[in-house]
Amino acid sequence: MVVRVATFNVENLVRRIGQERDRRTGAWIPDPAVGLFDHASEAEGRLIERALQVAISDDQRQATAQAIRDCDADVVCLQEVDGLEALRWFHDRYLRRALDEPYEHFALLEGNDRRGIDVAVMSRRGLPIRVMSNAALTYRDLDLHDEDLRRWGAQPDDRIFKRDALEVEVETAAGVLTLWICHFKSMNEGRDRTMAVRRAEARAVRRLVEAKFGERTARANWAILGDFNDHRQRIRLVKAADGMLDATVERMEASALDPFHADHFAHDLVERLPPIERWTHYWAEGRELSALDHVYVSPAIARADPRAVPRVIRSGLPFRVPVERMRPRPALFERYPRIGFDRPKASDHCPVVVDITLAETAP
């Protein structure tokens, strides 16, 4: 049996109105569009900004819905969702209008993110789901605290997952497909400085898989997917004399994802794509493309269909992502209507979708 599975960081699918503030002083930083115009007071400016956010969000969520529509997945794993109410509203008022077949099953459990953005899942009729949170696990629980974490400032009783590793059992006609939906620690404070936290998250997910399946781990039907905020290669873009951007693929010496690759524990289906086609995110400050979103599958699933290759859907990316000037250039794509230079956009990440063929599991 084949189950089409997608993962997508939808970038702040929230119902809350927020204002950007200076981290040091707490002063309100107006939205760029608001700052262009005079306003009598901060209160007036913030009222204008609230109206602007609603308008921008409407455009963005229409593009988000188009990206999910183009996935046409049976099971969609999401990151950065405000809550179940927000997810249902988005589905019923945006996504449903774009779909031939709406989703029927939804799940979201509150995780550890301070902003309140969580991982979530939705599946179609005939694929009921059961979910379990792992957000409360600590380093002590899984005996993961080490010197690297101590240098970072983590304590043994701190929670491992910065959001969650949501365990999802999908009931299919061929048996259960178990998914772990992840959203690892960001690289905002520097990739090297934060790597120990993400590596611990990866080690923890691996232990959860091994604890669930034991000696059947390599033969079972499972996948680990989501936004891992780390990569094993990157594409550096360097401006050439003719105005083009020369793209160079660089292999990383170390990655927080290494625990998944050790001993052939799991297979990253994204790495079946050519190196120039694996990226799912653009970091403008560093002129860098990388695959932050991954689909790891068990050895059994990897063997069941060696030709299964994911699709990375990039039509919702803003025009500031300079693919047209890259050399060599990845496969061209058309952007959705009303996509802007920086906004609106579907997300700052690309969805990844792949057909997973369930293996015949041994008892």
N, C-alpha and C positions, 0 to 999 in steps of 0.2 A: 504493500500500500504506500502511496505517495501523499505526504502532507506538505503543503507549501507554507513555509514559515518566514516571517519577516521580522527584522528588528529596526527600530527607528527612534532616535532621540528627537522629539518634536519641539524642543527648545521652549521651555516655559509655557506649557499649556496650563495657564492659571486663570482664575476668576477674580483675583485680587488686583486692585489698582496700586501700582507702586511708583515711587519717585527715587531717582538716583541721588545719593548723597555722598559727600566727600567723606572718605573713611577716617580722616584725621579730625576734621572740624565738625562734621555732621551737617554742613551747609548743603542746602538743596542745589543740585546741578540740573538746570532746565534741560529738557529734551532739545536737541539741535534746532528743530523747527520752531519750538516755543521761544528759544533764545534769540531768534532772528527778529522778533516783534516786541515792541514795548508793551509792558503791562504795569498797572498801577502799584501792584504789591505782589509778594510771593503767593498770597492766597489766590489772587486772580490768576496768576501764572499757572498755579497748580490745577485750577479748575479747567483752564484751557488745555493743559497737558492731559487731564483725564479724558476729555473728549477726543484728543488726538490719539491716545492709546487705544480707545475703542475702535476708531476708524482703521488704524494700522492693524490691529488684531484681526478685524474682519477680513482684510485682504490676506493676511498671513494664514489664517485658518482655512480659507478657501484653497490656498496653495498646498497646505498640509494635507487636506482631504484629497486633492488631486494626486499627491505622491502616494498616499496609502491606496487609493483606487488603482494606481498603476502597478502596485505590488500584487494586487489580486490574491492576497495570502489567505489561507485558511485560519492561521493563527498569527496575530500581530503582537509583538512584544515591544513595549514603549518605555521610554525614559523621559523624565522631567514632566510628569503629570501632577497637577495640583491636588487632585482628589478624585474619588469615584464620581462625584456629582459633576465635576468639570468634564471628565471623560464621557459620561453619558450624554451631557448636553452637546458636546462637540460631535459625538456620533449621531445623535438624533437630529441636530439642526444644521450640520455641515456635511458630515461624511455620508450619512444615509442617502442624501440627494445625489451623491456621485456614484453610488454603488448599484450594481445589478442585484447583489445579494448582501443584505446588511448583516451585521454581527449580532449574535444572540447572547453570548456569555461574556461577562466582564468581571475582572477582579483587580483590586488594588488594596494593599495593606500598608499602613503608615510605616515609613522607615525612619532613618536617622538624619536625613538632610535638614539643616537648620532653616533653609528657605521653604521647606515643606514640599519639595518636588520629589515624587516617588516613581518607582517602576510599576508598570501595570501590564495587563494582558487582556486581549479580547479574542474570541474564537467564534466560528460560524456554527450554525445549527448542525447537530450530529457530532459535534466535537466538544462535549462537556468537559469542564476543567475543575480540578481541585488545587488549592494553593496553600502554601505554608511559608511564613516569614522566617528568615534567619537573622533579622536585624538585631536581636538581643544578644547574639553570640559575642563573647569577649575573647581577647587573645589568650587569656588563661584557660578558657573553656577548651580550646583546641591546641593548647601548648605551643603557641606561635610567637610569643614575645621573645625578641632577640636584641642583640646589641644595636643593629641598624634602627629598629623601632625605638629603642631607648634614646639614641642620639636624636631622633626626630622629635622626641618628647612624649611618646605614647607610653601609657602605663599599662600594666598587665590586665587590669580590669576595664580598660577602655573597650568600646565596641569595635569589632573588626571592620564591619561594612559601613562606609560613609553614607550609603543609602540602604541597600538590602541586596541579598542574593535570593530573590523570590523563587521558590521551588514550585513548579507547575506540572501537574500530571494531566496530560491530555488523553482522554479516552477516545481511541480510534477503533475501527472495525478489526484492525490487526493487532490490537493490544495497546498498552500504554506507552506514550512518548513522554519522557520526563525532561523538562526544560529548567534551567537555572537562568533567570533574567537578572543581569548585572548592570550597575552603573558605578564604576570605580572612582576613586579619588581623582580630582582634577589635577592638571599640571600648572595651575595658576601661580604657584609659588616656585616653579621651576621643576623640570622633569626629573633631574637627578635627585634633587632634594626630597621630592615626594615619592620616589620610586619604591622605597621600602614599604610604604603604606599600601600601594597597589599590589606589590608582590605578595604581601601578606594576605590581601583579599583573594588573589589568585590561588595561593596555597590553601586557603580556607575552603574555597569552592571545590578544589580538587579533593580535599578530605571529605567534604559532604557527599560527593559523588561516590567515592570509594567506600564510605561508611554505608551508603544506601545499597550498593550492589555487591560489595565484597568481591569474591573471586569471579563474579560474573561481570565485572565492570567493563572489560573489553568487549563482551558479547551483548551487552544490553543496549537498549535504544534510548539515548540521552543526548542532549546538546546543551552547551553553555553559550549564551549569546547576549549581546548588548553593547553598551558604550563603555569600553575599557580604559579610555583616556591614555592609551599607550600603544606603541607600535614596534614592529621589528624592522621596518624600513621606512624611509621618508624620501620624498622627492623635493630636492632643493631647486629653486628657480633663480637663475642669475641673468640679469639683463645684459643682452648682447648689444653690439654697436648698431645693429640694424633695428633695434627696438623690440626684437623678439626675446623670449625668455627661454634660455637653455635649461632643460630639465635633466637633472642628474639623480639617478636612484642610488641612495646610500643605505647600506646595511648597518643596523645598530649593533654595537658590541654587546649590549645587555638590554633586556626588556623586562618589565614586570610580568609579561606574559610567558616568560620562560618556564614556569612550573607546569603549564599546560602542554608544552612541547617535550618536556623531559620524559625519557623512556617511552616515547610515542604514546603518551597517555591519551591525547586527543589530536584531532586533525582540524586545522583551520581551513574551512572551505574557501575563504576569501583568498588564500594563497594559491588557489588553483587558477586565479586570474593572472594575466600577464602583469609584471611589476608596475607598468605605467597605468594600469586600470584598477589597482587595488584601493586607491585612496577614497576616503569618505568625508574628509574635512580639510578645510583650508585655513591655515594660520597666516593672516596677512602680515603681521609684524615681522615674522621670520621668513616670509615668502616660501612657505613650506606646505606641501600636501602630504597627508598621511592617512593610513587606515586606522582609525580609532574604534571602528565598529566591526565586530567580528562574529563569526558563527563557527564555534568549535563543536565537533561531533565525535561520537564514540568511534573506535576502530571498526565496529560492526557496521555502523551506518556508512562510514567512509568506504568500506568494501562493497556494500550493497549496491552502490551506484558510483563507480569511479569517475563518471563523466558529469556528475552534478556540479554545475558551476553557478555561483550566485550572480544576480544582477544588482548593480549599484545604480540607483535611480537619481540622476543629478539635475533633472529639469526644474527643481524648485530652488536651486542655488542662485544667489544674487549675482549680478554681472561683475561685481568686484573680484570674483574668482576668475583669474585670467586665462582660462583654458584656450581661448582663441589665439593667444600669443605664445603658447607653449611649443617647444621644439625638442623632441618629438611630441606630437599632440595626441592626447587620448581621443577615444571615439567621440565624435561630435554629438551634441544633443540639442534639442530645442527647449528653450525655457518656457514655462507656463505663461499665459497672458498675465500682464500687470506686475510681473516680477521686476524689481527695481535694482539700482546699482548696489545698494546695501540693504534696503527694505522696500516693500515687503518681500518676503521669501518664505518658502515652506519651512525651513529650519537652517541652522548652520551646519547640520549633519545631513548625510544622505542615507535614505533607507537602503537596507540590504535584504534581498529576498532570494530564497533558494528552495528547490524541491527536495525534500528529505524522503528517501525511500527507507521504510522501516525494515530492519533485518529480521529474519526468522531467529528468534531467541531460543537458546538451549536452556533446559531446566536447570 
